[in-house]
């Protein structure tokens, strides 16, 4: 059976094989971890799909290859092993593995050996030794996220500062893009070249949402372990508005617009300025606010721990990018292909607004924020997007959200 590079997301075209856990000639058991791969979005362990003997390894650790590339061949004994194309296998097993009694026991490998190339590079750049890091991977293996967590929390004396490119002498410093940044850049440029981006925005009064958050108060955080933000309320309102404007929840496929019944909501997550990922909350439209809060907190936490899998990025139909924690006024987000729209949630701050009290105009201080949507003008027109945003604003401002939080 040929083992191929899996699809790790709709827009991901390649991945890096970071480490093999088996060698050619080794017996493998179904669901046993065979190798690990990484992309700009995720690092993950890939289990063997079947039991047998690893006959060939065609892609070495550290190589980046396209989705669908044959990585290895496992022989389950049901059919003769196929000969690889000329020059294809990088390693090949003998026609039959030696009996178990004749095979040498695999040497015990320490942490320094069980490191992916990206982790080795990160350790070298920061003058760190593997013994300084507590690994959270299988059998204590050190993952990229473990090194980043150590660097973020380690005392200044524990590690030398990260190596920086030397200044060029003319006041410039050249900082090469890492793999995650290169792939993100390619995705963003491709999206801008593919879609006719248009931005629209509405200003929203979050008074009713703020009342619900205050009602939950510290009781929520004590019970759930995290704070109740504005985001799950916005997510719920987005799902409810999409029910009335289904063309927002869609993909462009060739010359067709394909709409979806379920809202699979991608949530953009910042990885401590080391990159951006957008894991998916599946069937978000069926969830209550509290369920959305838990689901969003879960995927964000797993994203920052590098513990997401490929399924966490599959099937997104609409995306929310949350920049508000940084105090932004308005953001023009780039559409996550092949979706047709993306919403940016910016800072919600108290400001004076005109209100009507007992039929008289007055000024009141309210929590107000901007919701900005980029949409694909190939798929929908400005009037449709504007009507969706209007409905989204109405839902957020008029609903009694306090009843949604126990």
Buried (B, 14 or more C-beta within 10 A) or exposed (E): BEBBBBBBBBBBBBBBBBBBBBEBBBEBEEEEBBBBBBBBBBBBBBBBBBBBBBBBBBBEBBBBBEBEBBBBBBBBEEEEBEEBEEEEBBBBBEEEBEEEEEEEEEEEEEBEEBBBBBBBBBBEBBEBEBEBBEBBBEEEBBBBBBBBBBBEEBEEEEBEEEEEEEEEEEEEEEEEEBBBBEBBEBBBEBBEEBBEBBBBBBEBBBBBBBBBBEBBEEEBEEEBEBEBBBBBBBBBBBBBBBEEBEBBBBBBEEEEBEBBEBBBBBBBBBBEEBBBBBBBBBBBBEBEBBBBBBBBBBBBBBBBEBBBBBEBBBBBBBBBBBBBEEEBEBBBBBBBBBBBBBBBBBBBEEEEBEBEEEEEEEEEEBBBBBBBBBBBEEBBEEEBBBBBBBBBBBBBBEBEBBEBBE
